[in-house]
Amino acid sequence: MKYEIGRESFKQRLEDRMNFVFVSLQAEDKSPAKYENAVYMNYGPSFKNDFSSKYPNKNQNIIVYSLQKGDNSPAEAADALAEAGYNFVYFYKGTPDDVVLDKGLN
């Protein structure tokens, strides 16, 4: 299943990690924030297969996100992973303002 999370939940997961894989859907050089231990993957036709080969455990906690305003790829990627059988998929549609989340400023 997939679940959308809000800014505060995203921030809490960043702080606690709790065995989550954070997947940025923006290229590392284009992402306004470099969160610790985030994985950078492009969302496209091979996303589901690329993710599955790297993380085969279907019970893995996953958060897919983008900090590009109006980007719908986190919801689409979460759909793809849920369809692939992943049980704990969360997505966050953020903005470039979220760059300060990992510094504890908001």
RODREN-521573 format. One record per residue (C-alpha): x, y, z; residue number from 1. Coordinates in Angstrom, 1 decimal, always signed. Layout:
BEGIN
      X      Y      Z num
      X      Y      Z NUM
...
This chain:
BEGIN
      X      Y      Z num
   +0.0   +0.0   +0.0   1
   +1.0   +3.6   -0.5   2
   +0.4   +6.5   +1.8   3
   +1.0  +10.2   +1.4   4
   +2.7  +11.9   +4.3   5
   +2.9  +15.6   +5.2   6
   +5.9  +17.8   +5.9   7
   +6.0  +17.1   +9.6   8
   +5.9  +13.3   +9.1   9
   +8.6  +13.6   +6.5  10
  +10.7  +15.6   +8.9  11
  +10.2  +13.1  +11.7  12
  +11.2  +10.2   +9.5  13
  +14.3  +12.1   +8.5  14
  +15.2  +12.6  +12.2  15
  +14.4   +9.1  +13.3  16
  +15.1   +7.1  +10.1  17
  +13.5   +4.0  +11.7  18
  +14.7   +1.6   +9.0  19
  +13.4   +3.7   +6.1  20
  +14.9   +3.9   +2.6  21
  +14.7   +7.5   +1.4  22
  +14.5   +7.7   -2.4  23
  +15.0  +11.1   -4.0  24
  +13.4  +11.2   -7.5  25
  +15.6  +14.2   -8.4  26
  +19.1  +13.8   -9.8  27
  +21.6  +14.3   -7.0  28
  +23.2  +17.3   -8.7  29
  +19.7  +19.0   -9.1  30
  +18.3  +18.3   -5.6  31
  +18.2  +21.3   -3.4  32
  +18.8  +19.1   -0.3  33
  +21.2  +16.4   +0.3  34
  +19.7  +14.3   +3.1  35
  +21.9  +11.8   +4.8  36
  +21.8   +8.3   +3.3  37
  +19.3   +9.2   +0.6  38
  +19.3   +7.1   -2.6  39
  +18.9   +9.0   -5.9  40
  +16.9   +7.2   -8.6  41
  +15.2   +8.5  -11.7  42
  +11.6   +7.8  -12.0  43
  +11.0   +6.3  -15.5  44
  +10.1   +3.0  -17.2  45
  +12.9   +1.1  -15.4  46
  +12.3   +2.5  -11.9  47
  +10.4   -0.4  -10.6  48
  +13.0   -3.0  -11.8  49
  +15.9   -0.8  -10.7  50
  +14.4   -0.4   -7.2  51
  +13.5   -4.1   -6.9  52
  +16.9   -5.3   -7.8  53
  +18.5   -3.0   -5.1  54
  +15.8   -3.6   -2.4  55
  +14.2   -7.0   -2.9  56
  +12.5   -7.1   +0.6  57
   +8.9   -6.3   +0.0  58
   +8.5   -5.3   +3.7  59
  +11.1   -2.5   +3.5  60
   +9.9   +0.9   +4.7  61
  +10.2   +3.3   +1.7  62
   +9.7   +7.0   +1.3  63
   +9.9   +8.4   -2.2  64
  +10.1  +12.1   -2.5  65
  +10.8  +15.1   -4.7  66
  +11.5  +18.6   -3.6  67
  +10.4  +20.1   -6.9  68
   +7.2  +22.0   -6.6  69
   +4.3  +20.4   -8.5  70
   +6.3  +17.2   -9.3  71
   +3.8  +14.2   -9.3  72
   +6.5  +11.6   -9.6  73
   +6.5  +10.6   -5.9  74
   +2.9   +9.5   -6.1  75
   +3.5   +7.7   -9.4  76
   +6.6   +6.0   -8.0  77
   +4.7   +5.0   -4.9  78
   +2.0   +3.5   -7.1  79
   +4.6   +1.5   -9.0  80
   +6.2   +0.1   -5.9  81
   +2.8   -0.7   -4.3  82
   +1.8   -2.6   -7.6  83
   +5.2   -4.4   -7.3  84
   +4.1   -5.8   -3.9  85
   +5.9   -3.4   -1.5  86
   +3.8   -3.1   +1.6  87
   +5.1   +0.1   +3.3  88
   +5.5   +2.8   +0.7  89
   +5.2   +6.5   +1.6  90
   +5.5   +9.5   -0.6  91
   +6.2  +13.1   +0.0  92
   +5.7  +16.0   -2.5  93
   +7.8  +18.8   -1.2  94
   +9.3  +22.1   -2.3  95
  +12.8  +23.6   -2.5  96
  +12.0  +25.2   +0.9  97
  +12.4  +21.8   +2.5  98
  +16.2  +22.1   +2.2  99
  +16.3  +23.2   +5.8 100
  +14.4  +20.2   +7.2 101
  +17.6  +18.2   +7.9 102
  +19.1  +21.1   +9.8 103
  +16.2  +21.2  +12.3 104
  +15.2  +24.7  +11.4 105
  +11.5  +24.1  +10.7 106
